Amino acid sequence: MKNENPDVVVIGAGFSGLASAGLLASRGCKVTVIEQQPHPGGRSGRLEREGFRFDTGPSWYLMPEVFEHWFRLMGTSTSEQLQLRELDPGYRVFFQHRDAPVDVGTGAAASAMFEALEPGSAPALARYLRTAKEGYELALEHFLYDDFSSLTGLLPPKILRRAPQLAKLLATSLAGHAARRFASTEIRQLLGYPAVFLGSSPKRTPALYQLMSHLDLADGVKYPMGGFAAVADAMAALARKHGASIHLSATATAIETSPGKNPRVAAVRWIDEHGKAQRTEAAHVIGAADVRHLDGELLPEELQTHTAKSFQRKDPGPSAVLLCLGVKGKLPQLEHHNLLFTTDWDENFSRIRNGQALQEETSIYVCKPSATDPDVAPAGCENLFILVPAPAVPGWGMGAADGAGAAMVEAVADAAIDQLASWAGIEDLRSRIVVRQSIGPGDFAAQYGAFKGGALGLAHTLGQSAMLRPGNRSATVRGLHYAGSTVRPGIGVPMCLISGELAAKAVLGVSGAGPMAESGAATLAQEAGA
């Protein structure tokens, strides 16, 4: 092992920061975590008002293998730490100009649904999902758990044999890939929408990401009781149990480095929750936050890897207008997860990418966690979380309580309420709202230092995927590592868990692609050559 039991400072207690902090603390490192929010979870925010509890960040529990792997590395399991509920159906889709919504399930239910939308499409779906599963398993084994500090991870025979097929999938868009297999606009939208989870659009996302369809149409969708706040709290509790010190409402102000031409990290300066200046020495620092913000705020320009110039042409992905609603009475028209798709969503995506105002009706996502979790709303009420993909333009402003946010943010929120009421047949929705809180692109920039106010992280376009995505190690400062949604492997809670693991592997001196061994620290030490 290159540096046994080093002192490590982790900047950010989002899922990537918690993942790396827990793994390192459980393997003997002295870990200090600095988080500017009053709770762990990073962009997975939380809000409590008048008996309603909202997740204000991720809400889809996908890639369960990744969660299970991390908890096993911590000596436990998801079944011991989380209460997971299988959602059936996985989600409901409202298509513009279609009379009734479509419920999306898994397995035979998914096949029947595809047949209803396009008779004779079930065999094509089976082939599509078989390829998606193969791609997903290949990605887990060879691509996602690789920081690409070396390209040897691309040389296994399994990868080389599939190189022509992979090249074709990279050169084709997800939209085009689906269009060649299905005639139904609705089916194409169902297969293309996962691009939004990747911070992109179906026409700009490589077809390789068809693997996402395996997650919802074959694997299924689960929900952790208590929401993602419960997941973050469980991870933070495990990290603390193993000795990590997590400081909330604390702000990192500088990363100190050693003098000379080949500097390495020396310490982190930060302000604690009482406003007192602190300095913590470290052999390694993990920046588990937006990398452009982190480098720009904490390092002098000459030591920045992710410079303003290098980010000039980066695609920040979409931002969002979020709306948390407490609604009086029940809403049987909605499932736990709901998607509203406009017919001409190319126009929809174009407006988002070009920074234009949205149309009156646009594609949106609506979560009703009270369908599954009675603790998120008072008895007889519903909890709604609406996400409207929006341009990454911080100038749109911030949200606020009770409609008092920036004019653009509240106009988008009002339009989303009216659209949901119309499409789902909830005519009195507006009059039943008892709690309202909006969040805008300006909030993502101000609260999380998100590049251009992006809601998710850098888009998964061809030029921002795999080894072409910003790296996990500083090119100028030894001992400085990066984790999170702006670096490898990418966007989403599972990806952030993997990113945190990549940072932990680098600190521990564990080389090579692939996930860490689950048999404990002794095996890790052997892998690292200790």
VODO-196264 format. One line per 4 residues: number of its first residue (from 0); their letters; for each residue x, y, z of C-alpha. Coordinates in Angstrom, 3 decimals. Each point is the difference from the previous one (the first is absolute). Example, Ala and Ser with C-alpha at 12.3 -4.5 7.8 and 13.67 -1.06 7.14 Angstrom:
0	as	12.300,-4.500,7.800 | 1.370,3.440,-0.660
***
This chain:
0	mkne	0.000,0.000,0.000 | 1.485,3.306,-1.069 | -1.018,2.061,3.015 | -1.321,-2.003,2.937
4	npdv	-2.635,1.682,2.172 | 0.455,3.510,-1.422 | -1.852,3.067,1.252 | -2.701,0.885,-2.536
8	vvig	-2.271,3.031,-0.342 | -3.150,-0.460,-2.056 | -1.627,3.205,-1.238 | -3.709,-0.675,-0.411
12	agfs	-2.332,-2.509,1.663 | -2.042,-0.837,-3.070 | -0.204,-3.635,-1.021 | 3.493,-0.059,-1.514
16	glas	1.530,1.637,3.065 | -1.831,-2.317,2.388 | 0.996,-3.022,-2.091 | 3.705,0.835,0.087
20	agll	-0.069,1.127,3.655 | -1.639,-3.210,1.167 | 2.295,-2.273,-1.975 | 3.138,1.783,1.165
24	asrg	-1.038,0.290,3.644 | -0.915,-3.693,0.125 | 3.496,-0.799,-1.283 | 1.870,1.924,2.646
28	ckvt	0.346,3.485,-1.461 | -0.605,3.081,2.095 | -2.782,1.711,-1.960 | -1.397,3.508,0.383
32	vieq	-3.034,0.965,-2.082 | -0.960,3.632,-0.589 | -3.543,0.676,-1.223 | -1.518,3.451,-0.453
36	qphp	-3.622,-1.189,0.278 | -1.572,-0.704,3.421 | -0.556,-3.643,-0.981 | 1.801,-2.696,-1.991
40	ggrs	-1.046,-0.820,-3.547 | 1.312,2.901,-2.088 | -2.348,0.697,-2.901 | -2.304,-2.576,1.522
44	grle	-1.641,2.721,2.027 | -2.886,-0.169,2.411 | -2.817,2.278,1.103 | -2.472,-0.260,2.863
48	regf	-3.066,2.234,0.270 | -3.268,-0.416,1.855 | 0.284,-3.766,0.303 | 1.204,-0.572,-3.580
52	rfdt	3.487,-1.411,-0.646 | 1.439,0.443,-3.471 | 3.045,-1.373,-1.786 | 1.198,2.891,-2.164
56	gpsw	2.471,-2.029,-2.018 | 0.176,-3.555,-1.377 | -3.052,-2.208,0.415 | 0.575,-3.035,-2.283
60	ylmp	1.722,-2.944,1.702 | 1.733,-1.772,-2.896 | 3.116,-2.196,-0.362 | -0.636,-1.830,3.308
64	evfe	3.205,-2.030,-0.452 | 2.060,3.155,0.525 | -1.685,0.842,3.305 | 0.289,-3.590,1.193
68	hwfr	3.691,-0.086,-0.912 | 0.782,3.140,2.023 | -1.887,-1.190,3.073 | 1.746,-3.383,-0.184
72	lmgt	3.350,1.784,-0.148 | -1.078,1.649,3.246 | -0.706,-3.379,1.597 | -3.780,0.159,-0.269
76	stse	-2.732,-0.146,-2.667 | -2.820,2.022,-1.485 | -2.528,-2.266,1.708 | 1.528,0.879,3.379
80	qlql	0.299,3.736,-0.686 | -2.956,0.874,-2.237 | -3.653,-0.901,-0.345 | -0.504,-0.489,-3.718
84	reld	-3.392,-0.287,-1.649 | -0.537,-1.335,-3.516 | -2.205,2.318,-2.062 | -2.708,-1.598,-2.121
88	pgyr	-0.429,1.528,-2.481 | 3.438,1.535,-0.189 | -1.479,3.241,-1.312 | -2.927,1.541,-1.882
92	vffq	0.341,1.948,-3.250 | -2.395,2.653,-1.269 | 0.458,0.542,-3.735 | -1.232,3.246,-1.483
96	hrda	-3.135,-0.571,-2.130 | -0.449,-3.549,1.301 | -3.237,-0.563,1.896 | 1.291,-2.290,2.761
100	pvdv	3.370,-0.293,1.731 | 2.222,-3.044,-0.400 | 1.351,-1.938,2.976 | 3.520,-1.332,-0.458
104	gtga	0.902,-3.231,1.744 | 2.710,-2.604,-0.420 | 0.263,-3.354,-1.718 | -3.289,-1.252,-1.433
108	aasa	-1.759,3.244,0.953 | 2.505,2.020,-2.036 | -0.394,-2.356,-2.964 | -3.806,0.302,0.108
112	mfea	0.228,3.776,0.235 | 2.277,0.166,-3.072 | -2.417,-2.237,-1.928 | -2.853,2.349,0.887
116	lepg	1.949,2.992,-1.292 | 1.361,-1.752,-3.097 | -1.415,-3.436,-0.879 | 2.768,-2.475,-0.753
120	sapa	2.676,1.930,1.889 | 0.524,-2.485,2.838 | 2.746,-2.022,-1.769 | 1.868,3.224,-0.843
124	lary	-0.281,1.055,3.641 | 1.430,-3.345,1.149 | 2.991,0.449,-2.325 | 0.450,3.631,1.088
128	lrta	-0.044,-0.908,3.682 | 2.330,-2.947,-0.504 | 2.560,2.328,-1.586 | -0.652,2.598,2.716
132	kegy	0.706,-2.583,2.701 | 3.222,-1.071,-1.685 | 1.076,3.635,-0.222 | -0.862,0.641,3.625
136	elal	1.950,-3.014,1.235 | 2.945,0.941,-2.208 | -0.059,3.559,1.352 | -0.062,-1.182,3.618
140	ehfl	2.847,-2.420,-0.567 | 2.301,2.092,-2.171 | -0.944,3.663,-0.343 | -1.729,1.527,3.015
144	yddf	2.519,-1.096,2.650 | 2.944,1.369,-1.977 | 1.473,3.481,0.342 | 1.862,-0.534,-3.306
148	sslt	3.290,1.153,1.525 | 1.246,-2.906,-2.106 | -1.647,-1.321,-3.160 | 0.849,-3.619,0.805
152	gllp	-3.603,-0.452,1.166 | -1.041,0.177,-3.659 | 2.163,-2.948,-1.027 | -1.825,-3.096,1.358
156	pkil	-0.998,-2.424,-2.780 | -3.693,0.526,0.742 | 0.393,3.715,-0.762 | 2.162,-0.520,-3.068
160	rrap	-2.456,-2.533,-1.460 | -2.828,2.474,0.332 | 1.969,3.024,-1.146 | -1.758,0.332,-3.401
164	qlak	-3.434,-0.245,1.619 | 0.941,2.488,2.726 | 1.388,2.421,-2.574 | -3.277,-0.147,-1.922
168	llat	-2.013,0.674,3.168 | 2.217,2.956,0.821 | -0.400,1.431,-3.506 | -3.807,-0.347,0.033
172	slag	-2.418,2.066,2.076 | -2.382,-1.609,2.469 | -2.900,1.580,-1.920 | 1.165,-1.450,-3.311
176	haar	0.666,-3.391,1.559 | -3.569,-0.243,1.310 | -1.540,1.444,-3.178 | 1.531,-2.773,-2.120
180	rfas	-1.707,-2.619,2.155 | -3.388,1.485,0.864 | -2.510,2.079,-1.978 | -2.061,1.192,2.978
184	teir	0.795,3.529,1.162 | -1.028,-0.975,3.511 | 2.415,-2.949,0.096 | 2.810,2.119,-1.378
188	qllg	-0.615,2.496,2.780 | -0.039,-2.717,2.665 | 3.352,-1.303,-1.238 | 1.477,3.468,-0.516
192	ypav	-1.025,1.673,3.241 | 2.801,-1.606,2.075 | 2.285,2.482,-1.757 | -1.477,2.648,2.301
196	flgs	1.308,-1.944,2.996 | 3.389,0.391,-1.675 | -0.367,3.759,-0.339 | -0.438,-0.097,-3.749
200	spkr	-2.565,-0.622,-2.750 | -0.672,-3.137,-2.066 | 1.529,1.537,-3.138 | 3.219,0.976,1.801
204	tpal	0.472,-3.137,2.102 | 1.928,-2.977,-1.442 | -2.048,-3.134,-0.619 | 2.332,-1.824,2.385
208	yqlm	-2.197,1.404,2.755 | -2.885,-2.221,-1.082 | 1.244,-1.950,3.017 | -2.148,2.373,2.092
212	shld	-3.139,-1.738,-1.289 | 1.118,-3.189,1.691 | -0.275,1.785,3.329 | -3.679,0.921,-0.121
216	ladg	-1.517,-2.430,-2.528 | 1.792,-3.124,1.241 | 1.560,0.740,3.389 | -2.927,1.996,1.377
220	vkyp	-0.235,3.117,2.139 | 0.275,0.065,3.775 | -0.562,2.679,2.639 | 1.959,0.381,3.256
224	mggf	-2.447,0.816,2.780 | 0.825,3.468,1.276 | 1.234,0.947,-3.457 | 3.579,0.708,-0.960
228	aava	0.418,1.996,3.187 | -0.186,-3.360,1.779 | 2.684,-1.426,-2.299 | 2.325,2.946,0.679
232	dama	-0.621,-0.216,3.743 | 0.746,-3.750,0.006 | 3.261,0.553,-1.856 | 1.015,2.859,2.288
236	alar	-0.775,-2.088,3.088 | 2.202,-2.841,-1.283 | 2.841,2.381,-0.810 | -0.205,1.482,3.511
240	khga	-0.188,-3.483,1.529 | 3.364,-0.750,-1.587 | 1.540,3.202,1.300 | -0.624,2.623,-2.680
244	sihl	-0.555,3.502,1.353 | -2.772,1.740,-1.981 | -0.335,3.756,0.449 | -3.282,1.462,-1.273
248	sata	-0.722,3.678,-0.732 | 3.739,0.325,-0.625 | 1.697,1.586,-3.010 | 3.393,-0.817,-1.506
252	taie	1.914,3.186,-0.848 | 3.347,-1.224,-1.378 | 2.093,-3.050,-0.796 | 3.567,0.544,1.188
256	tspg	2.828,-1.604,-1.942 | 3.689,-0.523,0.574 | 2.408,2.457,-1.674 | 2.011,-0.844,-3.106
260	knpr	-0.523,-1.123,-3.558 | -1.732,-3.283,0.857 | -2.361,0.931,2.844 | -2.190,-2.341,1.960
264	vaav	-2.891,0.699,2.336 | 0.936,1.055,3.520 | -3.202,1.159,1.695 | -3.493,1.395,-0.454
268	rwid	-1.119,3.262,1.546 | -3.685,0.246,0.873 | -2.592,1.865,2.062 | -2.026,-2.049,2.497
272	ehgk	-3.684,0.361,0.859 | 0.841,2.604,2.658 | 1.923,2.177,-2.444 | 3.375,-1.006,1.427
276	aqrt	2.959,-0.467,-2.360 | 1.440,-3.520,-0.047 | 2.971,-1.688,-1.653 | 0.247,-3.770,-0.471
280	eaah	3.201,-1.596,-1.266 | -0.401,-2.717,-2.608 | 2.075,-2.311,-2.150 | -2.932,-0.289,-2.400
284	viga	-2.969,2.215,-0.824 | -3.109,-1.232,-1.813 | -1.983,2.767,-1.642 | -3.482,-1.499,-0.041
288	advr	-1.694,3.053,-1.483 | -0.354,1.714,-3.368 | 3.604,-0.095,-1.233 | -0.004,3.342,-1.762
292	hldg	-1.334,1.741,3.109 | 2.389,-1.909,2.226 | 3.122,0.790,-1.998 | -1.056,3.580,-0.663
296	ellp	-0.775,0.783,3.640 | 2.634,-2.002,1.883 | 3.157,-0.006,-2.153 | 2.117,2.719,-1.612
300	eelq	-0.438,0.160,-3.767 | 3.367,-1.581,-0.779 | -0.957,-3.158,1.937 | -3.465,-0.462,-1.447
304	thta	-0.610,-3.095,-2.116 | -3.582,0.902,-0.882 | 0.584,3.556,-1.156 | -2.542,2.530,-1.217
308	ksfq	1.499,-0.360,-3.477 | -0.298,-3.795,0.003 | -3.665,0.306,0.972 | -0.904,2.622,-2.605
312	rkdp	-1.506,-2.565,-2.347 | -1.210,-2.502,2.552 | -3.679,-0.906,-0.169 | -1.427,0.495,3.514
316	gpsa	-3.089,-2.053,-0.772 | -3.424,1.367,0.901 | -0.903,1.914,3.092 | -3.487,-0.281,1.464
320	vllc	-2.858,1.765,1.639 | -1.027,-2.126,2.970 | -3.313,0.322,1.760 | -0.906,-1.579,3.333
324	lgvk	-3.758,-0.098,0.582 | -1.994,-1.100,3.001 | -3.481,-0.865,-1.253 | -3.149,-0.443,2.051
328	gklp	-1.889,-3.195,-0.817 | 1.058,-3.024,-2.017 | 1.130,-0.163,-3.627 | -0.840,-3.462,-1.393
332	qleh	0.702,1.288,-3.512 | 3.742,-0.206,0.698 | 2.424,-2.819,0.776 | 3.220,0.340,1.988
336	hnll	1.977,1.016,-3.131 | -1.702,1.832,-2.863 | 1.303,1.352,-3.305 | -1.808,2.483,-2.240
340	fttd	1.289,-0.083,-3.592 | -0.753,2.619,-2.629 | -0.281,-1.304,-3.551 | 2.582,2.356,-1.510
344	wden	2.707,-0.373,2.571 | 2.800,0.803,-2.426 | -1.196,3.577,0.338 | -0.101,-0.535,3.751
348	fsri	3.636,-1.141,0.163 | 1.100,2.693,-2.438 | -1.379,2.760,2.223 | 1.770,-1.444,3.037
352	rngq	3.333,-0.258,-1.781 | -0.234,3.455,-1.577 | -1.018,1.796,3.187 | -3.453,0.974,-1.270
356	alqe	-3.236,0.402,1.916 | -1.997,-3.209,0.211 | -3.273,-0.572,-1.783 | -3.216,0.175,2.014
360	etsi	-0.099,-3.796,0.020 | 3.290,-1.855,0.288 | 1.216,-3.448,1.041 | 0.087,-0.289,3.789
364	yvck	0.472,-2.534,2.776 | -2.318,-0.303,3.002 | 0.755,-2.087,3.096 | -2.706,-0.909,2.522
368	psat	1.990,-1.776,2.744 | -3.064,0.016,2.243 | -1.274,-2.811,-2.243 | 2.568,-2.244,1.713
372	dpdv	1.189,1.807,3.120 | -2.689,1.227,2.439 | 2.555,1.944,2.055 | 0.662,2.641,-2.669
376	apag	-3.392,1.703,0.309 | -2.675,0.553,2.655 | -2.914,-2.437,0.033 | -2.384,0.597,-2.870
380	cenl	2.526,2.064,-1.970 | 2.410,-0.591,-2.871 | 3.617,0.986,-0.513 | 0.879,1.094,-3.543
384	filv	3.429,0.792,-1.401 | -0.006,1.446,-3.522 | 3.152,0.285,-2.082 | -0.077,2.114,-3.144
388	papa	3.223,-0.344,-2.055 | 1.152,3.551,-0.765 | 2.941,1.802,-1.590 | 3.206,0.252,2.037
392	vpgw	-0.417,3.741,0.437 | 0.547,1.181,3.588 | -1.476,3.343,-1.043 | -3.437,-1.587,0.079
396	gmga	0.348,0.511,3.746 | -0.813,-1.803,3.198 | -3.138,-1.538,1.381 | -1.722,0.755,3.290
400	adga	-2.972,-0.927,2.151 | -3.592,0.671,-1.012 | 0.656,1.347,-3.486 | 2.441,2.720,1.078
404	gaam	2.917,-1.198,-2.146 | 1.409,1.640,-3.106 | -2.593,0.849,-2.649 | 1.302,-2.503,-2.573
408	veav	0.199,-2.829,2.548 | -3.533,0.575,1.271 | -1.393,0.333,-3.522 | 1.444,-3.424,-0.883
412	adaa	-1.341,-1.421,3.279 | -3.490,1.384,-0.650 | -0.022,-1.448,-3.518 | 1.060,-3.417,1.352
416	idql	-2.836,-0.009,2.549 | -2.543,0.858,-2.674 | 1.410,-2.583,-2.403 | -0.105,-2.759,2.602
420	aswa	-3.541,0.942,0.958 | -1.108,-0.118,-3.641 | 1.825,-3.125,-1.122 | -0.769,-2.091,3.091
424	gied	-3.575,1.243,0.383 | 0.472,1.699,3.391 | -2.089,3.081,-0.666 | 0.158,1.370,3.553
428	lrsr	3.729,-0.618,0.527 | 0.974,3.650,0.413 | -2.654,0.650,2.648 | 1.135,-3.006,2.050
432	ivvr	3.647,1.078,0.350 | 0.835,0.790,3.635 | 3.816,0.054,-0.243 | 2.020,1.330,-2.924
436	qsig	3.764,0.392,-0.334 | 1.906,0.597,-3.229 | 3.692,-0.425,-0.854 | 1.600,1.549,-3.090
440	pgdf	3.244,-0.123,-2.001 | 1.398,2.792,2.162 | -0.327,-2.239,3.054 | 2.132,-2.737,-1.562
444	aaqy	2.738,2.535,-0.727 | -0.167,1.675,3.420 | -0.505,-3.030,2.250 | 2.170,-2.581,-1.740
448	gafk	2.363,2.012,-2.189 | -1.479,-1.876,-2.960 | 1.615,0.862,-3.322 | -2.378,2.436,-1.753
452	ggal	-2.719,-1.027,2.438 | -0.295,-3.525,-1.416 | -2.246,-2.249,2.062 | 1.727,-3.345,-0.576
456	glah	3.584,0.363,-1.173 | 1.745,0.090,-3.363 | -2.136,-1.508,-2.775 | 0.844,-3.499,-1.218
460	tlgq	0.701,0.973,-3.587 | 2.585,-1.961,-1.973 | 2.704,2.532,0.871 | -0.843,-0.118,3.693
464	saml	-0.263,-3.751,0.600 | 2.438,-2.588,1.376 | 3.651,1.019,-0.464 | -1.076,3.246,-1.721
468	rpgn	-1.693,1.218,3.176 | 2.011,2.166,2.441 | 2.383,-2.191,1.970 | 0.040,-1.084,3.634
472	rsat	3.554,1.174,0.769 | 1.599,3.404,-0.053 | 2.550,0.468,-2.765 | 1.905,2.579,2.040
476	vrgl	-0.303,-0.889,3.700 | 1.015,-3.383,1.371 | -2.451,-1.472,2.466 | -2.972,1.972,-1.362
480	hyag	-2.850,-2.157,-1.278 | -3.444,0.792,-1.369 | -3.329,-1.789,0.350 | -3.578,0.772,-0.932
484	stvr	-2.285,0.628,-2.947 | 2.351,2.290,-1.934 | 2.750,-2.638,-0.272 | 0.226,-3.705,-0.849
488	pgig	-2.099,-2.069,-0.243 | -2.867,2.513,-0.067 | -3.484,1.077,1.066 | -2.338,-1.651,2.490
492	vpmc	0.239,-1.329,3.541 | 1.431,-3.418,-0.990 | 2.618,1.704,-2.182 | 0.916,2.265,2.911
496	lisg	0.442,-3.035,2.266 | 2.353,-1.458,-2.580 | 1.827,3.317,-0.358 | 0.556,0.082,3.754
500	elaa	1.348,-3.534,-0.157 | 2.417,0.970,-2.774 | 1.341,2.792,2.212 | 0.332,-2.381,2.946
504	kavl	1.900,-2.497,-2.158 | 2.425,2.732,-1.052 | 0.655,0.988,3.616 | 0.501,-3.620,1.058
508	gvsg	2.291,-0.719,-2.929 | -2.302,-2.643,-1.470 | 0.728,-0.016,-3.725 | -1.825,-1.498,-2.920
512	agpm	-3.541,0.172,-1.316 | -2.928,-1.637,1.724 | -1.801,0.288,3.330 | 1.798,-0.400,3.305
516	aesg	0.021,-3.492,1.502 | -2.827,-0.521,2.464 | 1.892,-2.290,2.342 | 1.445,2.787,2.115
520	aatl	3.086,2.080,0.642 | 2.376,-2.982,0.092 | -0.803,-0.895,-3.604 | 0.331,3.649,-0.997
524	aqea	3.443,0.137,1.525 | 1.018,-3.095,-1.977 | -1.343,1.551,-3.212 | 2.001,3.143,0.643
528	ga	3.178,-1.960,0.618 | 0.340,0.926,3.673
***
